[in-house]
Amino acid sequence: MEYYLAIKHLHITAATLSILFFMLRAFWSVREAPVLQARWVRIAPHVIDTLLLILGVVLMVMLSLWPHQHPWLAAKLIALLAYIGLGTLAIKRGRSTAVRGTAAVVAVLVFLYMVGAAIRHSALSWLA
């Protein structure tokens, strides 16, 4: 537990970098900007999101929080799957700029739900 605060702050930092970089890439995707094809733009999100996931799992194990015992954590993990799906639609798979833009906005809303679930420790997120 001596590293709890450091790991928690790294997790929060990785989450912040993840959403900010996602919004930037979504903007580029809607604008069909060529920078979206740059090597660093394609690699950086995987590095950030892998770090975010590893830190989340470390926190879960450190605190002995298991999704089957804590509904807010289960809801957050399900929302994470939705966020990933929407993210791929927003950045790569959306056939039109309208689809990519809509998917990006919904993905950000799902991300905000996850933040609320984590802060409030409730599956109701910000409504709890």
Backbone as JSON Lines, residues from 0, in Angstrom:
{"i":0,"aa":"M","n":[0.81,-1.2,0.0],"ca":[0.0,0.0,0.0],"c":[0.85,1.27,0.0]}
{"i":1,"aa":"E","n":[2.14,1.12,0.19],"ca":[2.97,2.32,0.27],"c":[3.05,3.07,-1.06]}
{"i":2,"aa":"Y","n":[2.76,2.41,-2.16],"ca":[2.81,3.06,-3.48],"c":[1.43,3.42,-4.01]}
{"i":3,"aa":"Y","n":[0.41,3.25,-3.17],"ca":[-0.96,3.47,-3.62],"c":[-1.17,4.85,-4.25]}
{"i":4,"aa":"L","n":[-0.8,5.9,-3.55],"ca":[-1.04,7.25,-4.06],"c":[-0.29,7.51,-5.37]}
{"i":5,"aa":"A","n":[0.93,7.04,-5.47],"ca":[1.69,7.22,-6.71],"c":[1.01,6.5,-7.87]}
{"i":6,"aa":"I","n":[0.58,5.28,-7.63],"ca":[-0.08,4.5,-8.69],"c":[-1.42,5.13,-9.06]}
{"i":7,"aa":"K","n":[-2.16,5.58,-8.06],"ca":[-3.45,6.23,-8.32],"c":[-3.25,7.49,-9.16]}
{"i":8,"aa":"H","n":[-2.27,8.3,-8.82],"ca":[-2.02,9.54,-9.57],"c":[-1.52,9.24,-10.98]}
{"i":9,"aa":"L","n":[-0.7,8.21,-11.13],"ca":[-0.27,7.81,-12.48],"c":[-1.46,7.33,-13.3]}
{"i":10,"aa":"H","n":[-2.38,6.6,-12.67],"ca":[-3.58,6.12,-13.35],"c":[-4.43,7.31,-13.82]}
{"i":11,"aa":"I","n":[-4.62,8.27,-12.94],"ca":[-5.4,9.46,-13.29],"c":[-4.72,10.25,-14.41]}
{"i":12,"aa":"T","n":[-3.4,10.37,-14.34],"ca":[-2.64,11.06,-15.39],"c":[-2.78,10.33,-16.72]}
{"i":13,"aa":"A","n":[-2.66,9.0,-16.69],"ca":[-2.81,8.23,-17.93],"c":[-4.22,8.36,-18.48]}
{"i":14,"aa":"A","n":[-5.24,8.39,-17.62],"ca":[-6.62,8.56,-18.08],"c":[-6.8,9.93,-18.72]}
{"i":15,"aa":"T","n":[-6.21,10.94,-18.12],"ca":[-6.3,12.3,-18.68],"c":[-5.62,12.38,-20.03]}
{"i":16,"aa":"L","n":[-4.41,11.83,-20.12],"ca":[-3.71,11.81,-21.41],"c":[-4.5,11.03,-22.45]}
{"i":17,"aa":"S","n":[-5.08,9.93,-22.03],"ca":[-5.84,9.08,-22.95],"c":[-7.02,9.84,-23.56]}
{"i":18,"aa":"I","n":[-7.83,10.49,-22.73],"ca":[-9.01,11.18,-23.25],"c":[-8.62,12.42,-24.06]}
{"i":19,"aa":"L","n":[-7.61,13.14,-23.63],"ca":[-7.19,14.32,-24.39],"c":[-6.65,13.93,-25.76]}
{"i":20,"aa":"F","n":[-5.84,12.89,-25.8],"ca":[-5.29,12.44,-27.07],"c":[-6.38,11.83,-27.95]}
{"i":21,"aa":"F","n":[-7.35,11.15,-27.32],"ca":[-8.48,10.62,-28.09],"c":[-9.25,11.76,-28.75]}
{"i":22,"aa":"M","n":[-9.53,12.81,-27.99],"ca":[-10.3,13.94,-28.56],"c":[-9.54,14.6,-29.7]}
{"i":23,"aa":"L","n":[-8.23,14.72,-29.56],"ca":[-7.42,15.29,-30.63],"c":[-7.47,14.41,-31.87]}
{"i":24,"aa":"R","n":[-7.3,13.1,-31.69],"ca":[-7.34,12.18,-32.83],"c":[-8.73,12.13,-33.46]}
{"i":25,"aa":"A","n":[-9.77,12.23,-32.64],"ca":[-11.14,12.25,-33.18],"c":[-11.35,13.51,-34.02]}
{"i":26,"aa":"F","n":[-10.84,14.63,-33.54],"ca":[-10.92,15.87,-34.31],"c":[-10.2,15.71,-35.65]}
{"i":27,"aa":"W","n":[-9.0,15.15,-35.6],"ca":[-8.26,14.91,-36.83],"c":[-9.0,13.96,-37.75]}
{"i":28,"aa":"S","n":[-9.67,12.97,-37.17],"ca":[-10.41,12.0,-37.98],"c":[-11.58,12.66,-38.7]}
{"i":29,"aa":"V","n":[-12.31,13.48,-37.97],"ca":[-13.45,14.18,-38.57],"c":[-12.96,15.15,-39.65]}
{"i":30,"aa":"R","n":[-11.82,15.77,-39.42],"ca":[-11.24,16.71,-40.4],"c":[-10.48,15.98,-41.51]}
{"i":31,"aa":"E","n":[-10.32,14.66,-41.36],"ca":[-9.57,13.83,-42.3],"c":[-8.14,14.36,-42.48]}
{"i":32,"aa":"A","n":[-7.53,14.71,-41.37],"ca":[-6.17,15.26,-41.36],"c":[-5.15,14.15,-41.6]}
{"i":33,"aa":"P","n":[-4.17,14.4,-42.46],"ca":[-3.14,13.38,-42.75],"c":[-2.27,13.02,-41.55]}
{"i":34,"aa":"V","n":[-2.19,13.9,-40.55],"ca":[-1.35,13.62,-39.37],"c":[-1.85,12.37,-38.65]}
{"i":35,"aa":"L","n":[-3.09,12.01,-38.85],"ca":[-3.65,10.82,-38.22],"c":[-2.92,9.55,-38.64]}
{"i":36,"aa":"Q","n":[-2.24,9.6,-39.79],"ca":[-1.51,8.44,-40.29],"c":[-0.05,8.4,-39.83]}
{"i":37,"aa":"A","n":[0.38,9.43,-39.11],"ca":[1.76,9.46,-38.62],"c":[2.0,8.3,-37.66]}
{"i":38,"aa":"R","n":[3.18,7.75,-37.73],"ca":[3.52,6.58,-36.91],"c":[3.31,6.83,-35.42]}
{"i":39,"aa":"W","n":[3.8,7.97,-34.92],"ca":[3.69,8.26,-33.49],"c":[2.22,8.4,-33.06]}
{"i":40,"aa":"V","n":[1.38,8.9,-33.96],"ca":[-0.05,9.07,-33.65],"c":[-0.74,7.71,-33.56]}
{"i":41,"aa":"R","n":[-0.27,6.75,-34.33],"ca":[-0.85,5.41,-34.29],"c":[-0.32,4.58,-33.12]}
{"i":42,"aa":"I","n":[0.89,4.87,-32.62],"ca":[1.5,4.07,-31.56],"c":[1.19,4.63,-30.16]}
{"i":43,"aa":"A","n":[1.23,5.94,-30.01],"ca":[1.08,6.58,-28.69],"c":[-0.19,6.14,-27.93]}
{"i":44,"aa":"P","n":[-1.35,6.05,-28.58],"ca":[-2.54,5.66,-27.82],"c":[-2.43,4.25,-27.22]}
{"i":45,"aa":"H","n":[-1.76,3.36,-27.93],"ca":[-1.61,2.0,-27.42],"c":[-0.71,1.99,-26.18]}
{"i":46,"aa":"V","n":[0.33,2.8,-26.21],"ca":[1.23,2.89,-25.05],"c":[0.49,3.49,-23.85]}
{"i":47,"aa":"I","n":[-0.2,4.6,-24.08],"ca":[-0.92,5.28,-23.0],"c":[-2.02,4.38,-22.43]}
{"i":48,"aa":"D","n":[-2.81,3.78,-23.31],"ca":[-3.94,2.97,-22.85],"c":[-3.49,1.67,-22.19]}
{"i":49,"aa":"T","n":[-2.38,1.1,-22.64],"ca":[-1.84,-0.09,-21.98],"c":[-1.38,0.27,-20.57]}
{"i":50,"aa":"L","n":[-0.7,1.39,-20.43],"ca":[-0.27,1.86,-19.11],"c":[-1.49,2.11,-18.22]}
{"i":51,"aa":"L","n":[-2.51,2.74,-18.77],"ca":[-3.74,3.02,-18.03],"c":[-4.38,1.73,-17.53]}
{"i":52,"aa":"L","n":[-4.47,0.74,-18.39],"ca":[-5.09,-0.53,-18.02],"c":[-4.25,-1.27,-16.97]}
{"i":53,"aa":"I","n":[-2.94,-1.3,-17.15],"ca":[-2.06,-1.97,-16.19],"c":[-2.19,-1.31,-14.82]}
{"i":54,"aa":"L","n":[-2.15,0.01,-14.78],"ca":[-2.27,0.72,-13.51],"c":[-3.63,0.46,-12.86]}
{"i":55,"aa":"G","n":[-4.68,0.39,-13.67],"ca":[-6.01,0.09,-13.14],"c":[-6.07,-1.3,-12.52]}
{"i":56,"aa":"V","n":[-5.47,-2.27,-13.2],"ca":[-5.44,-3.63,-12.66],"c":[-4.61,-3.68,-11.38]}
{"i":57,"aa":"V","n":[-3.5,-2.98,-11.36],"ca":[-2.66,-2.93,-10.15],"c":[-3.46,-2.35,-8.98]}
{"i":58,"aa":"L","n":[-4.18,-1.26,-9.22],"ca":[-5.01,-0.67,-8.16],"c":[-6.08,-1.65,-7.7]}
{"i":59,"aa":"M","n":[-6.7,-2.33,-8.64],"ca":[-7.75,-3.28,-8.32],"c":[-7.21,-4.39,-7.41]}
{"i":60,"aa":"V","n":[-6.03,-4.91,-7.75],"ca":[-5.43,-5.98,-6.96],"c":[-4.96,-5.44,-5.6]}
{"i":61,"aa":"M","n":[-4.32,-4.27,-5.6],"ca":[-3.85,-3.68,-4.34],"c":[-4.98,-3.49,-3.34]}
{"i":62,"aa":"L","n":[-6.13,-3.04,-3.86],"ca":[-7.26,-2.73,-2.98],"c":[-8.22,-3.9,-2.82]}
{"i":63,"aa":"S","n":[-7.93,-5.01,-3.49],"ca":[-8.8,-6.19,-3.48],"c":[-10.23,-5.83,-3.89]}
{"i":64,"aa":"L","n":[-10.34,-5.05,-4.95],"ca":[-11.63,-4.69,-5.51],"c":[-11.89,-5.58,-6.71]}
{"i":65,"aa":"W","n":[-12.96,-6.37,-6.64],"ca":[-13.26,-7.3,-7.72],"c":[-14.6,-6.92,-8.34]}
{"i":66,"aa":"P","n":[-14.69,-6.95,-9.66],"ca":[-15.93,-6.52,-10.33],"c":[-17.18,-7.27,-9.86]}
{"i":67,"aa":"H","n":[-17.06,-8.53,-9.51],"ca":[-18.25,-9.27,-9.07],"c":[-18.69,-8.88,-7.66]}
{"i":68,"aa":"Q","n":[-17.86,-8.15,-6.93],"ca":[-18.2,-7.69,-5.58],"c":[-18.57,-6.21,-5.54]}
{"i":69,"aa":"H","n":[-18.17,-5.48,-6.57],"ca":[-18.39,-4.03,-6.6],"c":[-19.05,-3.66,-7.93]}
{"i":70,"aa":"P","n":[-20.37,-3.46,-7.91],"ca":[-21.09,-3.18,-9.15],"c":[-20.55,-1.97,-9.92]}
{"i":71,"aa":"W","n":[-20.06,-0.96,-9.22],"ca":[-19.53,0.22,-9.9],"c":[-18.32,-0.15,-10.75]}
{"i":72,"aa":"L","n":[-17.5,-1.07,-10.27],"ca":[-16.32,-1.49,-11.02],"c":[-16.72,-2.33,-12.23]}
{"i":73,"aa":"A","n":[-17.7,-3.19,-12.05],"ca":[-18.21,-3.98,-13.18],"c":[-18.8,-3.06,-14.24]}
{"i":74,"aa":"A","n":[-19.56,-2.06,-13.81],"ca":[-20.15,-1.1,-14.75],"c":[-19.06,-0.32,-15.47]}
{"i":75,"aa":"K","n":[-18.03,0.03,-14.75],"ca":[-16.92,0.78,-15.36],"c":[-16.21,-0.06,-16.42]}
{"i":76,"aa":"L","n":[-16.02,-1.35,-16.16],"ca":[-15.36,-2.23,-17.13],"c":[-16.24,-2.46,-18.36]}
{"i":77,"aa":"I","n":[-17.55,-2.58,-18.16],"ca":[-18.46,-2.71,-19.3],"c":[-18.45,-1.42,-20.12]}
{"i":78,"aa":"A","n":[-18.44,-0.29,-19.44],"ca":[-18.36,1.0,-20.13],"c":[-17.04,1.13,-20.89]}
{"i":79,"aa":"L","n":[-15.97,0.56,-20.34],"ca":[-14.68,0.59,-21.03],"c":[-14.78,-0.13,-22.37]}
{"i":80,"aa":"L","n":[-15.46,-1.25,-22.41],"ca":[-15.65,-1.97,-23.68],"c":[-16.44,-1.13,-24.68]}
{"i":81,"aa":"A","n":[-17.49,-0.44,-24.18],"ca":[-18.27,0.44,-25.06],"c":[-17.39,1.59,-25.56]}
{"i":82,"aa":"Y","n":[-16.57,2.15,-24.68],"ca":[-15.68,3.25,-25.04],"c":[-14.69,2.82,-26.13]}
{"i":83,"aa":"I","n":[-14.14,1.62,-25.99],"ca":[-13.2,1.12,-26.99],"c":[-13.89,0.95,-28.33]}
{"i":84,"aa":"G","n":[-15.08,0.35,-28.32],"ca":[-15.83,0.18,-29.57],"c":[-16.18,1.5,-30.23]}
{"i":85,"aa":"L","n":[-16.66,2.44,-29.44],"ca":[-16.98,3.77,-29.98],"c":[-15.73,4.49,-30.47]}
{"i":86,"aa":"G","n":[-14.63,4.29,-29.76],"ca":[-13.36,4.91,-30.15],"c":[-12.88,4.43,-31.51]}
{"i":87,"aa":"T","n":[-12.99,3.13,-31.75],"ca":[-12.57,2.62,-33.06],"c":[-13.48,3.14,-34.15]}
{"i":88,"aa":"L","n":[-14.77,3.29,-33.84],"ca":[-15.7,3.85,-34.82],"c":[-15.36,5.32,-35.09]}
{"i":89,"aa":"A","n":[-15.0,6.05,-34.04],"ca":[-14.71,7.48,-34.18],"c":[-13.4,7.74,-34.91]}
{"i":90,"aa":"I","n":[-12.42,6.88,-34.74],"ca":[-11.1,7.14,-35.31],"c":[-10.89,6.42,-36.64]}
{"i":91,"aa":"K","n":[-11.33,5.18,-36.76],"ca":[-11.0,4.38,-37.94],"c":[-12.2,3.91,-38.75]}
{"i":92,"aa":"R","n":[-13.16,3.33,-38.08],"ca":[-14.17,2.54,-38.78],"c":[-15.4,3.31,-39.25]}
{"i":93,"aa":"G","n":[-15.57,4.52,-38.75],"ca":[-16.73,5.32,-39.18],"c":[-16.63,5.66,-40.66]}
{"i":94,"aa":"R","n":[-17.69,5.39,-41.39],"ca":[-17.64,5.58,-42.85],"c":[-17.8,7.03,-43.28]}
{"i":95,"aa":"S","n":[-18.38,7.85,-42.41],"ca":[-18.55,9.26,-42.76],"c":[-18.08,10.12,-41.6]}
{"i":96,"aa":"T","n":[-17.88,11.39,-41.89],"ca":[-17.45,12.3,-40.82],"c":[-18.56,12.45,-39.77]}
{"i":97,"aa":"A","n":[-19.81,12.38,-40.19],"ca":[-20.92,12.49,-39.23],"c":[-20.91,11.3,-38.27]}
{"i":98,"aa":"V","n":[-20.69,10.1,-38.79],"ca":[-20.63,8.91,-37.93],"c":[-19.44,9.0,-37.0]}
{"i":99,"aa":"R","n":[-18.28,9.4,-37.52],"ca":[-17.08,9.51,-36.68],"c":[-17.26,10.57,-35.6]}
{"i":100,"aa":"G","n":[-17.84,11.7,-35.97],"ca":[-18.06,12.77,-34.99],"c":[-19.04,12.37,-33.9]}
{"i":101,"aa":"T","n":[-20.13,11.73,-34.29],"ca":[-21.13,11.28,-33.32],"c":[-20.54,10.23,-32.38]}
{"i":102,"aa":"A","n":[-19.81,9.28,-32.95],"ca":[-19.17,8.24,-32.12],"c":[-18.17,8.87,-31.15]}
{"i":103,"aa":"A","n":[-17.46,9.89,-31.58],"ca":[-16.49,10.56,-30.7],"c":[-17.19,11.23,-29.53]}
{"i":104,"aa":"V","n":[-18.28,11.91,-29.8],"ca":[-19.02,12.59,-28.72],"c":[-19.57,11.57,-27.73]}
{"i":105,"aa":"V","n":[-20.15,10.49,-28.24],"ca":[-20.7,9.46,-27.35],"c":[-19.57,8.79,-26.56]}
{"i":106,"aa":"A","n":[-18.42,8.57,-27.19],"ca":[-17.28,7.98,-26.5],"c":[-16.83,8.87,-25.34]}
{"i":107,"aa":"V","n":[-16.78,10.16,-25.55],"ca":[-16.4,11.09,-24.48],"c":[-17.43,11.03,-23.34]}
{"i":108,"aa":"L","n":[-18.71,10.94,-23.69],"ca":[-19.74,10.82,-22.66],"c":[-19.58,9.52,-21.86]}
{"i":109,"aa":"V","n":[-19.24,8.43,-22.53],"ca":[-19.0,7.16,-21.85],"c":[-17.78,7.3,-20.94]}
{"i":110,"aa":"F","n":[-16.75,7.98,-21.4],"ca":[-15.56,8.2,-20.58],"c":[-15.94,8.99,-19.32]}
{"i":111,"aa":"L","n":[-16.76,10.02,-19.48],"ca":[-17.2,10.81,-18.32],"c":[-18.02,9.96,-17.36]}
{"i":112,"aa":"Y","n":[-18.81,9.03,-17.9],"ca":[-19.54,8.09,-17.04],"c":[-18.55,7.27,-16.22]}
{"i":113,"aa":"M","n":[-17.49,6.77,-16.85],"ca":[-16.5,5.97,-16.14],"c":[-15.83,6.78,-15.03]}
{"i":114,"aa":"V","n":[-15.52,8.02,-15.3],"ca":[-14.91,8.88,-14.28],"c":[-15.88,9.05,-13.11]}
{"i":115,"aa":"G","n":[-17.14,9.29,-13.4],"ca":[-18.14,9.43,-12.34],"c":[-18.3,8.16,-11.52]}
{"i":116,"aa":"A","n":[-18.3,7.0,-12.19],"ca":[-18.41,5.72,-11.49],"c":[-17.21,5.53,-10.56]}
{"i":117,"aa":"A","n":[-16.03,5.92,-11.02],"ca":[-14.82,5.76,-10.21],"c":[-14.83,6.71,-9.01]}
{"i":118,"aa":"I","n":[-15.27,7.93,-9.22],"ca":[-15.27,8.91,-8.13],"c":[-16.36,8.62,-7.11]}
{"i":119,"aa":"R","n":[-17.55,8.31,-7.6],"ca":[-18.7,8.1,-6.71],"c":[-18.82,6.65,-6.19]}
{"i":120,"aa":"H","n":[-18.03,5.75,-6.76],"ca":[-18.11,4.31,-6.43],"c":[-19.55,3.83,-6.53]}
{"i":121,"aa":"S","n":[-20.17,4.2,-7.64],"ca":[-21.55,3.81,-7.9],"c":[-21.75,3.59,-9.39]}
{"i":122,"aa":"A","n":[-22.52,2.58,-9.73],"ca":[-22.85,2.34,-11.14],"c":[-23.74,3.46,-11.68]}
{"i":123,"aa":"L","n":[-24.33,4.26,-10.81],"ca":[-25.13,5.41,-11.25],"c":[-24.25,6.58,-11.65]}
{"i":124,"aa":"S","n":[-22.97,6.46,-11.44],"ca":[-21.99,7.46,-11.82],"c":[-22.33,8.8,-11.16]}
{"i":125,"aa":"W","n":[-22.43,9.84,-11.95],"ca":[-22.65,11.19,-11.42],"c":[-24.03,11.36,-10.79]}
{"i":126,"aa":"L","n":[-24.95,10.45,-11.05],"ca":[-26.31,10.56,-10.51],"c":[-26.42,10.03,-9.08]}
{"i":127,"aa":"A","n":[-25.37,9.39,-8.6],"ca":[-25.42,8.79,-7.24],"c":[-25.32,9.85,-6.17]}
